[in-house]
Amino acid sequence: MASIPSQGKYKHLRACLLCSIVQQPTDFKKNGCPNCEEIMQMKGSTDRISVCTTTYFDGIIAVIDPESSWVARWQRTSKYVRGMYAVRVKGRVPEDVEAELESRGIKYRPRDQTDQD
């Protein structure tokens, strides 16, 4: 479960480009992404964190009960862990991640809301 950052650290927050969870860079380095670490492989890698996350995101949603939250369903985070999620994330995952998703039969949908249902 992601923790709520203290006020002074908001400007250092980063959002995962794949699932949009918002965390401190140190949390991504220590634990990786709690939702998509298997694909993103950020744990322990500052370089990987810089290409798989971004500081350019809009809004933050606190998701307490992902499975029953209509907001989590709308944001496509209902299958993810509890935590803080960005409403919209600017950027795309690296090409290797996009290729891995495609090889698994998963369609990549950027989280900048340009690909709405």
Secondary structure, DSSP 8 states (H G I E B T S, - for coil): ------GGGGGG-EEETTT-BEE-HHHHHHH--TTTHHHH--TT-HHHHHHHEES-EEEEEEESSTTT-HHHHHTT-TTS-SEEEEEEE-S---HHHHHHHHHTT-----TTSSS--
